[in-house]
Amino acid sequence: MFSSKEEFKKFFMNRIADKRSQKSLEMAFETLWEMTHEWIQENWNRTNQLYEKEPEKQLYYFSIEFLIGRVLGQNLVNLNFYDVVKEGLDELGLKLSEIEELEDEPGLGNGGLGRLAACFMDSLASLALPGHGYGLRYKGGLFTQHFVNGNQTEQPTKWIKEKNNADARQKDLAVEVAYYGDVQLVVGTAGVKRTIENPVWVKAVPYDLPIVGANGGTINTLRLWQAEVSERPFPSTKDHTVYEHETAKITDRLYPDDSLESGKILRLKQQYLLCSASLQDLLRNPSFPVEEIPENIAIQINDTHPALAIPELMRILIDDHSLGWEQAWDITTRTISYTNHTILTEAMEKWDCHLIQSLLPRIYLIIEEIDLRFKESLQNQGKTVDVLRKLSIIEEGVIKMAVLAVVGSYKVNGVAKLHTNILKKREMKELNEQFPNKFHNKTNGITHRRWLIKANPELSELITETIGARWVKEPERLDELHSFAQNPSFLQDFQAVKKLKKEQLIYHLQRDQNIVVDSASIFDIHIKRFHGYKRQLMNILHIQMLYNRIKHDSTYRPYPRTFFFGGKAAPTYHFAKQVIKMINTIASKVNNDPLVREHLHIVFVENYNVTQAEYLIPAAEVSEQISTASKEASGTGNMKLMMNGALTIGTFDGANVEMFEQVGEENAFVFGMRAEEIMQYEKEKSYNPKEIIEGDPEIAKMMRQLATGKFTDGKINADFIVEQLLEDKDPYFVLKDIHSYAKAHEKILKAYDNPMKWAEMSVKNMAASGIFSSDRTIQQYSDDVWHLSKVPSIH
Ligand code: NBX
């Protein structure tokens, strides 16, 4: 380690000299990477020794995705070395930002759920809490998105390269996971036991990534499993060559769906690999008797993807540790807790019984017994047939994973107040009545160390100059900015930072996508996965509306705006892909129209990922959070944008509701129907978009323009829009909300007219955003669910 810039330079130059004294960027990257790892290793070892010496309760966050983003720069920030390293390298004629760009981003997640897991890891270590992650080491992360003729194409991405792997293979800690086989009853001295005969074994090899907490104090572990061919004997009844091929595939790639459950066997194999390998790892040589698991271990399952941890823990306790059912169930249901991230029915996991029965026969028997015993107890309580059906884990040949997850855990949470209420009052009403103290809310958060300090160092510095540095450790102190919200000199400084971040984004876009953007225009940013409920369609239809107004009303000449879009669609989600094509098509029409382009510009950022988000978010002035009320469980991009001073145009959905509550509706642009109204329409099936089209000439014209292909010069097939908006009755209420949305946009233009007022509103948003730090979320989980104690300081 070093204590000054000069010392860093000396170390660095010595190292690089070892590498044949080349000063190329690649060499610099490699050198810095190794140095950083050595600094981390020391404290990582010390943290691990502490955990061994003084075993306190540990949390394990089981997640099928960890969308960690690039790690080099973030580790330097958390180690408090970033500035020194940057300045040192500057003096050596090297740019740290250019070195950082050589790191491939590990795309081990789809969107919010995976990114949340990464923010949580950062907060756990930063709060010095003993919490670790278990996940999968996919060879290929989420696909790379390119546009060809405006269409999304998907290229596989391999983040695992030969050198500079962020993780370390722990081959001695490999475990074996059993698939298929036959369940046999074995009568022994200790009674009847069940074993799995002739299974197909798969070796799971762990790779460890250090999770560096703030100030480099606590360094926790993210352990990712990779599937490999086992050396154990292979059942004679199966084809060996097929097996090797199949095994190699288990952790080959991440499933690219963020809201559709496809029920594929490979996905089930992934889920079981994660659960079985992680539990075997945890219970390998425990320093406590298995009866005391709940006092020593908490397991949080991130959605139902790792819900097989419930029957797997039961299997280990009963079959391997000879515990009785009741005792095993008591231990399991005091160890596991579950977070729900969606109420969309199509995203709820349901596994075909036959699939689980053949792939995981013992696990199937356990799930069946859990279901049977639960139903029995319900019958004894005199529940009605209807309630019994809703509460059953197995129904009509499928296993409802959400029900299994609720029944098998001691706490269940939603991710924003509105979402949790909907879970309790509607989606999981019967379950909530059955287990009245199980359900609770934990509103999501984001780590300010990545989304403010790392992504926006200029704004962070300004904040520190203004209110001192205590907000870094205690982000709720951002509220001290309130007293500066009307301070002209502070507001001017804020404006200067925003301008700089806009210019930095422009530089990147020009360099990487050859796009030229006007820095004086309003930066209106809509970045997230593409989905019907997220309503990118409403945004682009509104742009079409503006286009028509500019063309046909010579008095309508609005202030220039750049509408940024970024996001990927699941490869099989045709509707979402057609919206992407539509945006690209309208973009080229708008951007090439000599009149309109003076007022509107559309930029679709290709391959939106964590790294792109780090450029886009600090530059944003308007944050589009326009989901159909009730559909977005929480949203987390909304919080990142708010923290960077963007003003939200948004519906009363997910965590938007709490953001508006914090900042005041007068400092946001709130529009659209409320969740109750939407749910009422859905219940009554009473919404008819046809009536809107017939009664509204402006919308009718837009629909005609699209249907005839006139607006898009025949370049898109508009059937899908007509189909969605008319035949499917506009399931996301786009036409119902679009006027209210347009009005909110008008208000944005008015507000932007007064730059000081706009800056004041921005500052109020930043000031109110501290509560959305994931440090707050994690502290609440720890207090209410996991009951962790802080790791003693090792400094
Ligand atoms: O989880 C998201 C929700 O849609 C957001 O509202 C929420 O803020 C976020 C964190 O709580 N869900 C999400 O990202 N889901 C997935 O990515 C997903 C991935 C695989 C899968 C289903 C969903 N099979």
Boltz pocket constraint, residues with backbone or C-beta under 6 A from the ligand:
constraints:
  - pocket:
      binder: B
      contacts: [[A, 110], [A, 111], [A, 112], [A, 113], [A, 114], [A, 116], [A, 255], [A, 257], [A, 258], [A, 259], [A, 260], [A, 261], [A, 340], [A, 341], [A, 342], [A, 347], [A, 415], [A, 444], [A, 631], [A, 632], [A, 633], [A, 634], [A, 635], [A, 636], [A, 654]]
      max_distance: 6.0
